[in-house]
Amino acid sequence: MIGRIAGRLEYRSTDHVLIDVRGVGYIVYVSNRVLAGLPGNGEAVALYTDLLVQETNLQLFGFTTLVEKEWHRLLMSVQGIGAKASMAILGTLGDDGVSRAIALGDWSAIAKAKGVGPKTAQKVILELKDKAPGVMAMGGTVARATGDEVIDNEPAPAPRKAPPKGNPAQAEALSALGNLGYAPGDAAGAVAEAMGAEPDIDTAGLIRAALKLLAPKG
């Protein structure tokens, strides 16, 4: 199994790139979101990969984070979601967006992806809801996981502004944790602690931080 590719970006197409690894070129399929964040041709690049094995075809799919790769694997386990639909969902929402939509039970967000209808989106929420805590707690980009600083595949985030009054992150995080089966008291305590450590955290980050606090110790 090929789990990671690191080399030089040779060229890009509309849905894939060619990465040269010591003279061997690998075609890696990526979402439009990943494609937009990659460096220029000739520059160093590193991606987590997932290998799809079919009877007459082998395809590599590339991701900038472990969370994104894991969501791809889980999305494809849902009947009606193939590789193309999975990449469309990830390209539309990103890994944080998928995590947030599934934790909140927001099937309409999933249905915004091209080729994914309401019924399939609802099935995604139903089948993957219990997997959200484990996936969101993973985190990590290629560079952070490997210590490889030659490239950062994700565009630098814009400076975060202080949240407006009535920031909905807290309520949305509490709702998501409730949907995931956590007791209201436990969820409220974890959310409060996470917000105390980082007051301007966004919803996806707050859910992830609270899940880590709620995870069994030891």
C-alpha positions in Angstrom: 0.0 0.0 0.0 1.3 3.4 -1.0 0.5 5.7 1.9 2.5 8.8 1.1 4.2 10.4 -1.9 7.0 13.0 -1.7 8.8 14.3 -4.8 8.7 17.0 -7.4 5.5 18.2 -9.0 5.8 17.7 -12.8 2.5 18.8 -14.1 -1.2 19.3 -13.0 -4.4 18.6 -14.8 -8.0 19.4 -13.8 -8.3 16.4 -11.4 -4.8 14.9 -11.1 -1.1 15.7 -10.8 2.1 13.9 -11.8 4.7 13.7 -9.1 8.2 12.6 -9.9 9.8 10.4 -7.1 13.4 9.7 -8.0 12.7 9.3 -11.7 9.4 7.4 -11.3 6.2 9.4 -12.1 3.1 8.8 -10.1 -0.3 10.1 -11.2 -2.2 11.2 -8.2 -5.9 12.2 -8.3 -6.8 15.2 -6.1 -9.8 17.3 -5.2 -10.1 20.8 -6.6 -9.4 22.1 -3.1 -6.1 20.2 -2.8 -5.2 21.2 -6.3 -5.6 24.9 -5.5 -3.2 24.6 -2.6 -0.4 22.8 -4.3 2.9 24.6 -5.3 4.1 25.4 -8.8 5.4 22.9 -11.3 9.0 21.8 -10.5 8.6 22.4 -6.7 8.7 19.9 -3.9 5.4 18.3 -2.9 4.2 15.7 -0.4 0.7 14.1 -0.1 -0.9 11.4 1.9 -2.3 8.8 -0.6 -4.9 6.1 -0.8 -4.6 3.4 -3.4 -7.8 2.2 -5.1 -7.5 -1.3 -6.5 -9.9 -2.3 -9.3 -9.9 -5.3 -11.6 -8.3 -3.4 -14.5 -7.1 -0.2 -12.9 -5.0 1.2 -10.0 -5.6 4.8 -8.9 -3.8 6.9 -6.3 -5.7 9.6 -4.5 -3.9 12.4 -2.7 -4.7 14.4 0.5 -2.9 17.1 2.5 -4.1 15.8 5.9 -4.7 12.5 7.6 -8.2 13.6 8.5 -9.0 14.2 4.8 -7.6 10.8 3.8 -9.6 9.0 6.5 -12.8 10.7 5.5 -12.1 9.6 1.9 -11.8 6.0 3.1 -14.9 6.2 5.2 -17.0 8.1 2.6 -16.2 5.3 0.1 -17.6 2.7 2.5 -21.0 4.3 2.1 -23.1 2.6 -0.6 -23.6 5.1 -3.5 -20.3 7.0 -2.8 -17.5 6.1 -5.1 -14.1 7.8 -5.4 -15.5 10.6 -7.7 -18.3 11.5 -5.2 -15.9 11.3 -2.3 -13.5 13.7 -3.9 -16.4 16.0 -4.8 -17.5 16.1 -1.2 -14.0 16.8 0.1 -13.4 19.4 -2.6 -16.6 21.2 -1.7 -16.3 21.1 2.1 -12.7 20.2 3.0 -11.9 17.9 5.8 -13.1 20.3 8.5 -16.3 20.9 6.6 -17.0 17.2 6.3 -16.2 16.7 10.0 -18.5 19.5 11.0 -21.4 18.5 8.7 -21.3 14.9 9.9 -21.0 15.8 13.6 -23.9 18.3 13.3 -26.0 15.9 11.1 -26.1 18.6 8.4 -26.8 16.4 5.3 -27.7 19.5 3.2 -24.0 20.5 3.3 -23.0 17.1 2.0 -25.6 17.3 -0.7 -23.9 20.5 -2.1 -21.2 18.3 -3.6 -21.7 17.5 -7.3 -23.3 14.2 -8.0 -24.5 13.7 -4.4 -28.2 13.7 -3.9 -30.2 14.3 -0.6 -30.9 10.6 0.0 -27.2 9.7 -0.4 -26.2 12.6 1.8 -28.5 11.5 4.5 -27.1 8.0 4.3 -23.6 9.4 4.7 -24.6 11.2 7.9 -26.4 8.1 9.3 -23.6 5.7 8.6 -20.6 7.8 9.5 -22.0 9.8 12.5 -20.4 7.4 15.0 -17.0 7.7 13.3 -16.8 11.5 13.6 -15.1 11.7 17.1 -12.3 9.4 16.1 -11.6 11.0 12.8 -11.8 14.6 14.1 -9.3 13.8 16.9 -6.7 12.7 14.4 -5.6 16.0 12.9 -2.2 16.4 11.3 -0.7 17.5 8.0 2.0 15.8 6.0 4.7 18.2 7.3 3.6 17.9 10.9 3.4 14.1 10.8 6.8 13.5 9.1 8.9 16.5 10.1 9.3 17.3 6.4 9.4 21.1 6.1 10.2 21.3 2.4 6.6 22.1 1.6 3.4 23.1 3.2 0.6 22.0 0.9 -2.1 24.0 2.6 -2.3 27.8 1.9 -1.5 29.9 4.9 -4.6 30.8 6.8 -5.8 34.3 6.9 -5.3 36.1 10.3 -8.2 35.1 12.5 -10.4 37.8 13.6 -12.0 38.0 17.0 -15.4 36.3 16.9 -18.4 38.6 16.9 -20.7 38.7 19.9 -22.9 35.7 19.9 -20.4 33.5 18.2 -22.3 30.4 17.2 -19.3 28.0 17.6 -20.2 27.2 21.2 -23.8 26.3 20.4 -22.9 24.4 17.3 -20.2 22.4 19.1 -22.6 21.5 21.9 -25.2 20.4 19.4 -22.6 18.3 17.6 -21.4 16.6 20.8 -25.0 15.9 21.7 -25.6 14.3 18.3 -22.6 12.2 18.9 -24.0 10.8 22.2 -22.2 12.8 24.8 -24.0 13.9 28.0 -24.9 17.6 28.1 -22.9 18.2 31.3 -19.8 16.5 29.9 -20.1 18.3 26.6 -20.6 21.7 28.2 -17.6 21.2 30.4 -15.3 20.2 27.5 -16.5 23.0 25.3 -16.0 25.6 28.0 -12.5 24.4 28.7 -11.6 24.4 25.0 -13.0 27.9 24.5 -11.1 29.1 27.6 -7.9 27.9 26.1 -8.6 29.4 22.7 -11.5 32.0 22.8 -11.5 32.7 19.0 -11.6 29.0 17.9 -14.0 28.2 15.1 -16.7 25.5 15.2 -14.7 22.6 13.7 -11.7 23.4 15.9 -13.9 23.6 19.0 -15.5 20.3 18.3 -12.1 18.7 17.7 -10.6 20.2 20.9 -13.7 19.1 23.0 -13.5 15.6 21.6 -9.9 15.3 22.7 -10.8 16.5 26.2 -13.7 13.9 26.3 -11.5 11.1 25.1 -10.8 8.3 27.7 -7.6 9.0 29.6 -4.9 6.4 29.9 
